[in-house]
Amino acid sequence: MKWPLAVAATLVLAIPVGVGGCADRHPPDRAARLQTLLDRLVHDAAVPGAQLVLTRDGRDLTLTSGVADTSTGAAFPDAARARIASNTKTFVASVVLQLVAQRRVELDAPVARYLPVAGPGGDGRAITVRNLLQHTSAIPDYLTMLDLDFVEALTRDHSIGDLIRLGLDQPATFAPGVSFAYSNTNYLLAGQLIERVTGTPVDVEVTQRIINPLGLRDTYWPRYPAEAVIRGPHPRAYLENDGGRTDITDIDPNGGLPDGAMISTGHDLNRFFLTLLSGAVVPPAQLAEMRRTVADPHSADRVGLGLFGKTTASGVEVWGHGGSIPGFYTAGGAAPDRAITIILNQVPAESSSGVDEIIDALVDEATRP
């Protein structure tokens, strides 16, 4: 699930990922520059705390700033788990591309071949699977029609069918394939497509096809509503409202949906994106499709299938996604043999200035040669 505020990319390419520090791969000057930027991010975003995990040449460097718990002052735990929100979309897109490789789904086939889609917001006969994954379907975003800025709203149950209908009942603003407009509704439909084609719940497909084979031990798709409490070590999560701060750690605002359900760590997210871009999650032909991009008219991002691409100030091409959900904000990016994930335990306020620029600087520092 993507919430207001720019999506910060979570980066990518591939190599086996280990744990632990290494002076050669993480020189003190780089660590110091990253720490300074991370401290600035926490201050300027006005959030309680943050954790940064940098993976280079198979080694992790973990930095923290601020606090994980405002009541105790505790720092972020090692391998802190967080709700990774829209990073889930890259996992879902990867499963769809695996099905494409298996000839069970055709990327440029109409969605109506696999499931019914009809309404003012979109016609499944004209919208392709590619359009869903690349946000070029023109189906409106159901999330913009929900007021989720207060705690009570976060606990309301909504069926996936009702949320899809929210999007489809609004008029589309352009013809499919003509432009890009980010819409969480696309990935609700992508999750349903996976279930229609495989006969298996989308969370099971993601777990069996990606989480388990990659050994992502701290990553899972929580069962809703039974698993609202995050397993394992994690920071507290906060919602800013009316000038105050409310602890919403044990509320699952997403409700187990395929646009943003998953929980993971910085280490596991780096491992996933590195492995994906190595060609070990989807075959090379399908990875090339994921990296075929269209322009985002509102940013410098290039939009692929479940991926965003960007060139850093140092000229390095990075790939990833990012995610924002009440309580957590996840950003980052990856290039060959290096990846960074940054986790905040509160979404920066819309009024926060310079947050995107600081994140860009962190990604640039982390991924430069």
ZIBEL-V566196 format. One line per field, one symbol per residue. psi: psi as a letter, one per 40 degrees, with the letter a starting at -180 (. if undefined). Layout:
psi=???
This chain:
psi=hhihiihhihiiaiiihaiiihdddgidddddddddddddddddefidiihhhhhhfeiihhiiiaidhddeeiihiifhiihebedddddddddddddddefeihdeiideddihhhideihedehidddddefedehihddeehhfeidddeehhhidddddddddeihieiihedihhhhdddedddddddddddeiiddddddddddddefgdehihihhedfdhhiahiiiiihhhfeahhhfdehgddffieefdihaidddddddddddeeeediidddddddehiiiheeieihhageihiihideehhiiaciihihdihhiaiiihfiihhhhifihiidehieddddddddddddei.
